[in-house]
Amino acid sequence: EAAARREALDKLEGTLPVFRSLGDRAMETLTLNFIALGYHSAGELPKALRYYNEALPISRALGDRSGEARLLNNIGGVYDILGEPQTALEHYAQALALWRTLTNNAAQGDTLNNIGVIYYNLGELQQALDYYQQALPHRKAGANRRREADTLGNIGLVYLALGEDR
């Protein structure tokens, strides 16, 4: 798996100069995001951040609010893993503000759930519960029932931590 990931990343990184020479900024930012995701999943978080942060201003310049929100959400995820919850929350809040202007309910639910996870990990259980409950209708509206189940499970964990039997 590591060898296949490395090969994929090498190929993706090799396409960047091509898209740049063509002036195809949309494909450049998409490729940067894919590279960042590869490093993110490999646990190479500084490299992932570098590529996400390289893609972000391009998405903004293109007016790609969905791409910008996706990148901000992904950056928030890296900061969460790095143990920087406040920085993660800042990025999630920016992503959420963008998602709320768009019609992507599933992505809004994902970001709300991510914020809930941060608050849960910080021990701010009521805040976590609030965000999970906000996420739930968005996740129910989506086609991915697993995400709905994840949020329901997260709500259950909060109630267990609160000592409430609901």
C-alpha positions as YAML, in Angstrom:
chain: A
units: angstrom
residues:
- id: 1
  name: GLU
  ca: [0.00, 0.00, 0.00]
- id: 2
  name: ALA
  ca: [2.82, 2.43, 0.84]
- id: 3
  name: ALA
  ca: [4.54, 1.74, -2.48]
- id: 4
  name: ALA
  ca: [1.31, 2.28, -4.40]
- id: 5
  name: ARG
  ca: [0.66, 5.51, -2.52]
- id: 6
  name: ARG
  ca: [4.20, 6.72, -3.24]
- id: 7
  name: GLU
  ca: [3.77, 5.92, -6.95]
- id: 8
  name: ALA
  ca: [0.45, 7.76, -7.06]
- id: 9
  name: LEU
  ca: [1.90, 10.78, -5.29]
- id: 10
  name: ASP
  ca: [4.89, 10.83, -7.66]
- id: 11
  name: LYS
  ca: [2.57, 10.80, -10.66]
- id: 12
  name: LEU
  ca: [0.33, 13.50, -9.20]
- id: 13
  name: GLU
  ca: [3.30, 15.68, -8.33]
- id: 14
  name: GLY
  ca: [4.54, 15.17, -11.90]
- id: 15
  name: THR
  ca: [1.31, 16.55, -13.33]
- id: 16
  name: LEU
  ca: [1.59, 19.86, -11.46]
- id: 17
  name: PRO
  ca: [4.13, 21.45, -13.83]
- id: 18
  name: VAL
  ca: [1.93, 20.44, -16.78]
- id: 19
  name: PHE
  ca: [-1.19, 22.10, -15.39]
- id: 20
  name: ARG
  ca: [0.86, 25.14, -14.39]
- id: 21
  name: SER
  ca: [2.36, 25.45, -17.88]
- id: 22
  name: LEU
  ca: [-1.14, 25.24, -19.35]
- id: 23
  name: GLY
  ca: [-2.41, 27.85, -16.91]
- id: 24
  name: ASP
  ca: [-5.13, 25.43, -15.80]
- id: 25
  name: ARG
  ca: [-5.59, 26.72, -12.27]
- id: 26
  name: ALA
  ca: [-8.67, 24.58, -11.60]
- id: 27
  name: MET
  ca: [-6.78, 21.36, -12.34]
- id: 28
  name: GLU
  ca: [-3.77, 22.68, -10.44]
- id: 29
  name: THR
  ca: [-5.79, 23.20, -7.26]
- id: 30
  name: LEU
  ca: [-7.56, 19.85, -7.67]
- id: 31
  name: THR
  ca: [-4.21, 18.10, -8.09]
- id: 32
  name: LEU
  ca: [-2.75, 19.92, -5.09]
- id: 33
  name: ASN
  ca: [-5.72, 18.76, -3.03]
- id: 34
  name: PHE
  ca: [-5.27, 15.15, -4.17]
- id: 35
  name: ILE
  ca: [-1.59, 15.27, -3.31]
- id: 36
  name: ALA
  ca: [-2.41, 16.73, 0.10]
- id: 37
  name: LEU
  ca: [-4.99, 13.99, 0.70]
- id: 38
  name: GLY
  ca: [-2.37, 11.38, -0.14]
- id: 39
  name: TYR
  ca: [0.09, 12.80, 2.35]
- id: 40
  name: HIS
  ca: [-2.73, 13.28, 4.88]
- id: 41
  name: SER
  ca: [-3.73, 9.62, 4.68]
- id: 42
  name: ALA
  ca: [-0.05, 8.59, 4.90]
- id: 43
  name: GLY
  ca: [0.32, 10.59, 8.11]
- id: 44
  name: GLU
  ca: [2.80, 13.00, 6.52]
- id: 45
  name: LEU
  ca: [0.95, 15.97, 7.94]
- id: 46
  name: PRO
  ca: [3.44, 18.80, 7.32]
- id: 47
  name: LYS
  ca: [3.51, 17.87, 3.62]
- id: 48
  name: ALA
  ca: [-0.27, 17.63, 3.55]
- id: 49
  name: LEU
  ca: [-0.57, 21.09, 5.07]
- id: 50
  name: ARG
  ca: [1.91, 22.51, 2.58]
- id: 51
  name: TYR
  ca: [-0.15, 21.27, -0.37]
- id: 52
  name: TYR
  ca: [-3.53, 22.21, 1.15]
- id: 53
  name: ASN
  ca: [-2.22, 25.71, 1.87]
- id: 54
  name: GLU
  ca: [-0.84, 25.99, -1.65]
- id: 55
  name: ALA
  ca: [-4.23, 25.07, -3.11]
- id: 56
  name: LEU
  ca: [-6.29, 27.35, -0.86]
- id: 57
  name: PRO
  ca: [-5.42, 30.74, -2.41]
- id: 58
  name: ILE
  ca: [-5.93, 29.30, -5.89]
- id: 59
  name: SER
  ca: [-9.44, 28.12, -4.95]
- id: 60
  name: ARG
  ca: [-10.16, 31.55, -3.53]
- id: 61
  name: ALA
  ca: [-8.83, 33.30, -6.65]
- id: 62
  name: LEU
  ca: [-11.02, 31.07, -8.82]
- id: 63
  name: GLY
  ca: [-14.07, 31.82, -6.68]
- id: 64
  name: ASP
  ca: [-14.45, 28.10, -6.02]
- id: 65
  name: ARG
  ca: [-16.23, 28.35, -2.68]
- id: 66
  name: SER
  ca: [-16.93, 24.63, -2.50]
- id: 67
  name: GLY
  ca: [-13.27, 23.81, -3.12]
- id: 68
  name: GLU
  ca: [-12.23, 26.44, -0.60]
- id: 69
  name: ALA
  ca: [-14.57, 25.00, 2.04]
- id: 70
  name: ARG
  ca: [-13.32, 21.47, 1.34]
- id: 71
  name: LEU
  ca: [-9.70, 22.60, 1.72]
- id: 72
  name: LEU
  ca: [-10.46, 24.48, 4.95]
- id: 73
  name: ASN
  ca: [-12.19, 21.40, 6.34]
- id: 74
  name: ASN
  ca: [-9.23, 19.21, 5.39]
- id: 75
  name: ILE
  ca: [-6.76, 21.68, 6.93]
- id: 76
  name: GLY
  ca: [-8.85, 21.64, 10.10]
- id: 77
  name: GLY
  ca: [-8.56, 17.85, 10.14]
- id: 78
  name: VAL
  ca: [-4.77, 18.02, 9.96]
- id: 79
  name: TYR
  ca: [-4.60, 20.51, 12.81]
- id: 80
  name: ASP
  ca: [-6.91, 18.28, 14.85]
- id: 81
  name: ILE
  ca: [-4.54, 15.33, 14.37]
- id: 82
  name: LEU
  ca: [-1.57, 17.57, 15.20]
- id: 83
  name: GLY
  ca: [-3.20, 18.37, 18.56]
- id: 84
  name: GLU
  ca: [-3.99, 21.99, 17.73]
- id: 85
  name: PRO
  ca: [-7.73, 22.09, 18.39]
- id: 86
  name: GLN
  ca: [-8.11, 25.88, 18.35]
- id: 87
  name: THR
  ca: [-6.48, 26.15, 14.94]
- id: 88
  name: ALA
  ca: [-8.62, 23.24, 13.74]
- id: 89
  name: LEU
  ca: [-11.76, 24.99, 15.01]
- id: 90
  name: GLU
  ca: [-10.79, 28.21, 13.21]
- id: 91
  name: HIS
  ca: [-10.51, 26.36, 9.91]
- id: 92
  name: TYR
  ca: [-13.70, 24.38, 10.49]
- id: 93
  name: ALA
  ca: [-15.57, 27.60, 11.31]
- id: 94
  name: GLN
  ca: [-14.43, 29.14, 8.02]
- id: 95
  name: ALA
  ca: [-15.45, 26.00, 6.14]
- id: 96
  name: LEU
  ca: [-18.83, 25.93, 7.87]
- id: 97
  name: ALA
  ca: [-19.52, 29.56, 6.97]
- id: 98
  name: LEU
  ca: [-18.87, 28.74, 3.33]
- id: 99
  name: TRP
  ca: [-20.91, 25.51, 3.38]
- id: 100
  name: ARG
  ca: [-23.85, 27.45, 4.79]
- id: 101
  name: THR
  ca: [-23.85, 29.65, 1.67]
- id: 102
  name: LEU
  ca: [-23.88, 26.57, -0.56]
- id: 103
  name: THR
  ca: [-26.37, 23.74, -0.90]
- id: 104
  name: ASN
  ca: [-24.05, 20.91, 0.14]
- id: 105
  name: ASN
  ca: [-25.86, 19.55, 3.18]
- id: 106
  name: ALA
  ca: [-23.63, 16.49, 3.46]
- id: 107
  name: ALA
  ca: [-20.46, 18.57, 3.65]
- id: 108
  name: GLN
  ca: [-22.05, 20.92, 6.16]
- id: 109
  name: GLY
  ca: [-22.96, 17.90, 8.28]
- id: 110
  name: ASP
  ca: [-19.40, 16.61, 8.05]
- id: 111
  name: THR
  ca: [-17.93, 19.91, 9.23]
- id: 112
  name: LEU
  ca: [-20.46, 20.25, 12.05]
- id: 113
  name: ASN
  ca: [-19.62, 16.71, 13.16]
- id: 114
  name: ASN
  ca: [-15.89, 17.50, 12.99]
- id: 115
  name: ILE
  ca: [-16.42, 20.51, 15.23]
- id: 116
  name: GLY
  ca: [-18.37, 18.30, 17.63]
- id: 117
  name: VAL
  ca: [-15.46, 15.85, 17.77]
- id: 118
  name: ILE
  ca: [-13.06, 18.66, 18.73]
- id: 119
  name: TYR
  ca: [-15.33, 19.84, 21.53]
- id: 120
  name: TYR
  ca: [-15.83, 16.26, 22.72]
- id: 121
  name: ASN
  ca: [-12.07, 15.74, 22.86]
- id: 122
  name: LEU
  ca: [-11.70, 19.01, 24.76]
- id: 123
  name: GLY
  ca: [-14.24, 17.74, 27.32]
- id: 124
  name: GLU
  ca: [-16.76, 20.44, 26.36]
- id: 125
  name: LEU
  ca: [-19.57, 17.95, 26.13]
- id: 126
  name: GLN
  ca: [-22.52, 20.32, 25.84]
- id: 127
  name: GLN
  ca: [-20.81, 22.12, 22.94]
- id: 128
  name: ALA
  ca: [-20.07, 18.76, 21.31]
- id: 129
  name: LEU
  ca: [-23.69, 17.69, 21.70]
- id: 130
  name: ASP
  ca: [-24.91, 20.95, 20.17]
- id: 131
  name: TYR
  ca: [-22.76, 20.48, 17.07]
- id: 132
  name: TYR
  ca: [-23.63, 16.80, 16.71]
- id: 133
  name: GLN
  ca: [-27.32, 17.66, 16.90]
- id: 134
  name: GLN
  ca: [-26.83, 20.34, 14.24]
- id: 135
  name: ALA
  ca: [-24.98, 17.80, 12.07]
- id: 136
  name: LEU
  ca: [-27.62, 15.08, 12.35]
- id: 137
  name: PRO
  ca: [-30.31, 16.51, 10.01]
- id: 138
  name: HIS
  ca: [-27.69, 17.22, 7.35]
- id: 139
  name: ARG
  ca: [-26.36, 13.72, 7.65]
- id: 140
  name: LYS
  ca: [-29.86, 12.23, 7.56]
- id: 141
  name: ALA
  ca: [-30.50, 14.17, 4.35]
- id: 142
  name: GLY
  ca: [-27.39, 12.70, 2.74]
- id: 143
  name: ALA
  ca: [-27.18, 9.40, 0.94]
- id: 144
  name: ASN
  ca: [-24.48, 8.05, 3.24]
- id: 145
  name: ARG
  ca: [-26.22, 6.30, 6.12]
- id: 146
  name: ARG
  ca: [-22.88, 5.52, 7.76]
- id: 147
  name: ARG
  ca: [-22.28, 9.22, 8.40]
- id: 148
  name: GLU
  ca: [-25.69, 9.46, 10.04]
- id: 149
  name: ALA
  ca: [-24.82, 6.44, 12.19]
- id: 150
  name: ASP
  ca: [-21.46, 7.99, 13.12]
- id: 151
  name: THR
  ca: [-23.16, 11.15, 14.35]
- id: 152
  name: LEU
  ca: [-25.79, 9.17, 16.26]
- id: 153
  name: GLY
  ca: [-22.97, 7.20, 17.87]
- id: 154
  name: ASN
  ca: [-21.20, 10.44, 18.77]
- id: 155
  name: ILE
  ca: [-24.38, 11.74, 20.40]
- id: 156
  name: GLY
  ca: [-24.59, 8.50, 22.37]
- id: 157
  name: LEU
  ca: [-20.99, 8.90, 23.54]
- id: 158
  name: VAL
  ca: [-21.75, 12.38, 24.83]
- id: 159
  name: TYR
  ca: [-24.74, 11.12, 26.77]
- id: 160
  name: LEU
  ca: [-22.63, 8.33, 28.24]
- id: 161
  name: ALA
  ca: [-19.95, 10.83, 29.23]
- id: 162
  name: LEU
  ca: [-22.61, 13.06, 30.78]
- id: 163
  name: GLY
  ca: [-23.93, 10.07, 32.69]
- id: 164
  name: GLU
  ca: [-27.37, 10.47, 31.19]
- id: 165
  name: ASP
  ca: [-29.33, 7.44, 30.07]
- id: 166
  name: ARG
  ca: [-31.37, 8.63, 27.09]
...
